[in-house]
Amino acid sequence: MATARRKWLYHQIPPPVHPLSVRREGGPAAPAAPPVVPGTESAAMASPEPTGSSCRGGHMGWFGDAGLQGLGVLTSPPSPQLEFAVQMRCQGCTEAVRAALRGAPGVRLLELRLETQTVLVETTVAAERVRELLENSGRRAVLKGMGGSDDASLGAAVAALSGPGAVRGLVRFLQVSPTRCLVDGAVDGLPPGPHGLHVHEFGDLSRPCDSCGGHFNPDGECHGGPQDQHRHVGDLGNIWADAEGRASFRMEDSRLKVWDIIGRSVVVDAGEDDLGRGSHPLSRVTGNSGPGLACGVVARAAGLFQNPKRVCSCDGLTLWEERDQTTAAPRPTAAPRPTAASSSVAASSPTAAPAPHL
């Protein structure tokens, strides 16, 4: 618990500072690129065109890109913005950071401040990918806040995921507009292949993922896919873990609202979510995606320019020291696909691995 509370995005947030008070680099924002850039993230699994509906009516259509199962909107509004702390000490550092971002697909530098060691970007790729680009400059980087380009106060949240085994990760939520919620994250230590991702009703981790309740479903619907007219609000489809056990994803949803999920939980399941289209009795209840492998409580997170913290109050570690502690730990290896017996044992284990700071 101390580890979760120490996360730099978990803290009391001061009144927001409006982003219009900050100088931006460059001209008007370029048109947003597609929500997924091939090669930068392994998104939700590709699936054949569905036949039929998940509940009392047809699906609304599929707008997936590079395997994303249709979490998105039909327009291309301004992209979300990310604020990073980057360890820059001199002008040469700033030039190295500019060079690392220059020409990167889906990333546009808005502001770079040497005096505050901050970098602000507008992006259509996952936050983890932007962090990797920044660290390619040879400087350490930590995400400090997320926000929309028009209004930074609509809400942001984060869930640090851990499980009884080696599975761990971080999922972030950003309310870009009243009808656009960005879901951005990375999870390590998964068995390769598709895994259901859902927001669950309760933030109760007393029996790890087993005590999180059902999928968040305030409308009393049955289970479905992200683009179905009839679905749980918490139904986010599948994420895909690569051969090394990492699933990195970035998607948008029109039904999810950050202010509705604070205090609830996010769960990554052992198997593939059939989106309510299977023949199993659980298909229209859970997507028959198996037990939860990792879960975490959704907590309020910092928006743009709302996170001034540099030293953790619980242990005195600086932002950079905690980042180094996390990255020094060996990366979880991909777990084998669990059998029915091993899944049952894993789900009931009371021990949770620490979550990384991604």
VENHU-V617585 format. One record per helix or strand of 2 or more residues. SS is the DSSP state (hx for helix, st for strand). FROM is the first residue (numbers start at 1). TO is the last residue. If there is no record, write none. Layout:
SS,FROM,TO ; SS,FROM,TO
This chain:
hx,2,6 ; hx,19,21 ; st,81,86 ; hx,91,101 ; st,107,113 ; st,118,123 ; hx,127,135 ; st,141,147 ; st,156,162 ; st,168,177 ; st,180,188 ; st,193,200 ; hx,208,211 ; st,235,241 ; st,247,253 ; hx,258,261 ; st,265,269 ; st,292,300 ; hx,319,328 ; hx,340,348
